[in-house]
């Protein structure tokens, strides 16, 4: 049983190798977009944690 993703990768490599000499940068995938989403998400989580926890230890009701 062959894995479809391996077949697709092999066929894509065969078509791009013949067309552009083996290197194709026209469609590198969602790398830069995914990286940006992860960075914004991490920064947002840090900001949310700071907002929610900034008054946690300042209880004067003791």
DOVO-188051 format. One record per atom (N, C-alpha, C): residue in three letters; x, y, z. Coordinates in steps of 0.05 Angstrom, whole numbers, padded with zeros to 5 digits, always signed. Layout:
BEGIN
ALAXYZ/...
END
This chain:
BEGIN
UNK+00017-00023+00000/UNK+00000+00000+00000/UNK+00018+00025+00000/UNK+00014+00042-00019/UNK+00030+00066-00021/UNK+00015+00089-00007/UNK+00030+00108+00003/UNK+00019+00131+00016/UNK+00015+00153-00004/UNK-00009+00164-00006/UNK-00015+00184-00027/UNK+00003+00209-00025/UNK+00010+00218+00000/UNK+00026+00242+00002/UNK+00054+00238-00009/UNK+00064+00213-00007/UNK+00090+00207-00019/UNK+00089+00208-00049/UNK+00067+00198-00060/UNK+00063+00198-00089/UNK+00060+00227-00099/UNK+00045+00243-00084/UNK+00042+00271-00092/UNK+00069+00286-00091/UNK+00084+00281-00070/UNK+00110+00294-00067/UNK+00129+00286-00089/UNK+00128+00260-00097/UNK+00146+00251-00118/UNK+00137+00262-00145/UNK+00111+00264-00150/UNK+00103+00275-00175/UNK+00108+00305-00177/UNK+00105+00319-00155/UNK+00111+00347-00154/UNK+00140+00352-00158/UNK+00157+00336-00146/UNK+00186+00339-00150/UNK+00194+00333-00179/UNK+00181+00314-00191/UNK+00187+00308-00219/UNK+00179+00330-00238/UNK+00156+00343-00233/UNK+00147+00364-00251/UNK+00163+00389-00247/UNK+00170+00396-00222/UNK+00186+00421-00217/UNK+00215+00417-00225/UNK+00225+00393-00224/UNK+00253+00388-00232/UNK+00256+00393-00262/UNK+00237+00385-00277/UNK+00239+00389-00306/UNK+00234+00417-00315/UNK+00217+00431-00300/UNK+00209+00458-00309/UNK+00229+00480-00300/UNK+00240+00478-00276/UNK+00256+00500-00266/UNK+00284+00491-00257/UNK+00292+00469-00265/UNK+00319+00460-00257/UNK+00320+00448-00229/UNK+00297+00441-00217/UNK+00297+00428-00192/UNK+00291+00446-00168/UNK+00291+00473-00172/UNK+00286+00491-00150/UNK+00262+00508-00157/UNK+00241+00506-00140/UNK+00217+00522-00144/UNK+00210+00537-00118/UNK+00211+00564-00120/UNK+00205+00580-00097/UNK+00179+00595-00100/UNK+00164+00589-00121/UNK+00139+00603-00127/UNK+00118+00596-00106/UNK+00117+00571-00096/UNK+00097+00563-00077/UNK+00111+00547-00055/UNK+00122+00562-00035/UNK+00136+00549-00013/UNK+00117+00541+00009/UNK+00091+00546+00007/UNK+00072+00539+00027/UNK+00067+00561+00047/UNK+00054+00554+00069/UNK+00046+00575+00088/UNK+00066+00581+00109/UNK+00092+00578+00104/UNK+00112+00581+00124/UNK+00113+00608+00137/UNK+00114+00629+00122/UNK+00115+00656+00134/UNK+00089+00664+00147/UNK+00067+00655+00136/UNK+00041+00661+00148/UNK+00037+00646+00174/UNK+00044+00621+00174/UNK+00041+00605+00198/UNK+00060+00615+00220/UNK+00084+00623+00213/UNK+00103+00634+00232/UNK+00091+00660+00244/UNK+00079+00677+00228/UNK+00067+00701+00238/UNK+00044+00696+00257/UNK+00027+00677+00250/UNK+00004+00670+00267/UNK+00014+00659+00293/UNK+00035+00643+00294/UNK+00045+00632+00319/UNK+00057+00654+00336/UNK+00072+00672+00324/UNK+00084+00694+00339/UNK+00063+00712+00351/UNK+00043+00720+00336/UNK+00021+00737+00346/UNK+00005+00722+00367/UNK+00001+00696+00364/UNK-00013+00681+00384/UNK+00002+00679+00411/UNK+00028+00675+00409/UNK+00044+00674+00434/UNK+00045+00701+00448/UNK+00048+00722+00432/UNK+00048+00749+00444/UNK+00021+00756+00456/UNK+00000+00748+00443/UNK-00027+00752+00453/UNK-00032+00737+00479/UNK-00022+00712+00481/UNK-00025+00697+00505/UNK-00009+00709+00528/UNK+00015+00720+00523/UNK+00030+00733+00543/UNK+00016+00758+00553/UNK+00005+00774+00534/UNK-00009+00798+00541/UNK-00034+00791+00557/UNK-00049+00771+00549/UNK-00073+00763+00564/UNK-00066+00754+00592/UNK-00045+00738+00595/UNK-00036+00729+00621/UNK-00029+00753+00639/UNK-00015+00772+00628/UNK-00007+00796+00643/UNK-00032+00811+00652/UNK-00051+00815+00634/UNK-00075+00830+00641/UNK-00091+00815+00662/UNK-00094+00789+00660/UNK-00110+00774+00679/UNK-00096+00771+00706/UNK-00069+00770+00707/UNK-00055+00764+00731/UNK-00042+00789+00744/UNK-00045+00813+00733/UNK-00031+00836+00744/UNK-00040+00844+00771/UNK-00065+00840+00778/UNK-00075+00847+00804/UNK-00080+00823+00822/UNK-00070+00800+00815/UNK-00075+00775+00830/UNK-00063+00776+00858/UNK-00040+00786+00862/UNK-00026+00786+00888/UNK-00031+00811+00904/UNK-00046+00830+00895/UNK-00050+00856+00908/UNK-00075+00856+00925/UNK-00083+00835+00937/UNK-00107+00834+00953/UNK-00102+00846+00980/UNK-00118+00867+00987/UNK-00116+00881+01012/UNK-00137+00871+01032/UNK-00150+00849+01026/UNK-00171+00839+01043/UNK-00161+00820+01065/UNK-00135+00818+01069/UNK-00124+00800+01089/UNK-00128+00809+01117/
END
